[in-house]
Amino acid sequence: MVLYNVTIGIDKDAEKEWLSWMKNKHIPAVMETGMFLEYKIFKVLSHEDEEQSVSYSVQYFAQTVDKVVEYLNNHAPKLVEEHRARYKDKHVAFRTLLEEV
């Protein structure tokens, strides 16, 4: 099993709309590619209320690294650009690929 993790920091003023968009549009589009078996989304807990953003971990589970590579090469560019354009100055993201041991 392979985990493709996307950690996103989103401005608090966009959080509610972003989370709804992720759950109703973006994540379903990622899952429709057929490259992942399941997903989970977690809010990163923080004790600093004065921060201007909140973070989420979106976890996509694939059977093999090849499935993730296929996703990254053939599907991700369009979906990532869609997210970037919609939340241009409201987010930061980084991605991690992990293998179950």
N, C-alpha and C positions, 0 to 999 in steps of 0.2 A: 504494500500500500504506500502511496506517495501523497504527501500533503503540499499543496500549493497555497501558501498563506499570503494574503494581501492585508497589510496593516495600513489603515487610512486615518489620518488626523483631519477632522472636519470642523470648520468654524461653528461655534455654538449657535450662531444665528441662522445657520443653514441645516443644522442637525436633523430636525424633525422632517423636513421636506426630503432631505438626502436619504434618510433611513427608509422612508416610504418608497422613494424611487428605487433604491437598492433592492428592497424586498419584492416590489411589484414589477419592475422592469429589468434592471441590470442583472441581478442574480438569475432570474428565469432565462434571460438571453444566454448567459454563460452556460447554464445547465442544458439548454436546448442544443448546444453544440455536440452533446453526446460524449464529451471527453472526460466528464467527471461522474462519479457514482452518487455522491451526496455533497452537501455543504453544511456549514454551521457558521453562525455569526455571533460574535461576542463583543460586548462593550468592555473596553479596558477600564478597570476601576482605578480612580485616582483620588487623592485627598486634597488636591489643590483647586479650590473653587474659583480662584481668581484667574485661572487659565482661560484663554479665549477659544480654545478648541477642545474637542473630545476625540478619543481614539477608538477605533473598532478593528477587530481582527475578523476578516472574512476568510474562511477555510474551505478549500475545495479539495475533495479526496478523489484521487485517480488510481486506477489499477496499476499503471506503469508510468515511468518517466517519459516514455515515448508518447503517451497520451497528452501529457502536459506540454511537451515540445510541439506536438501537432497543434494544440490549442494556441500556444504562443506564436507559432508561425502563421497559422491560417485564420484564426478567429480573434485573437487578442487585439491586434492593431486597431480594428474598427471599434471594438467595445471600449478599449482604453481611451481612444480619441473622443468618443461620445461622452465618457465620464469627465475627461479633462475639459472639454468645451463647456459642458454644463456647469461644472464647479471650478472653473479656471483659477480664480484667486482665493478660493475658499477651502482648499484641501492640499495635503501632501500625502504621498503614498510610497510604500516600499514593499517589495515582494521577496519572499523566501521560499525555497523549495526544500522539503524535508523528506527523508526516507524512513519508514518504520523499520526498527531493528529488533 
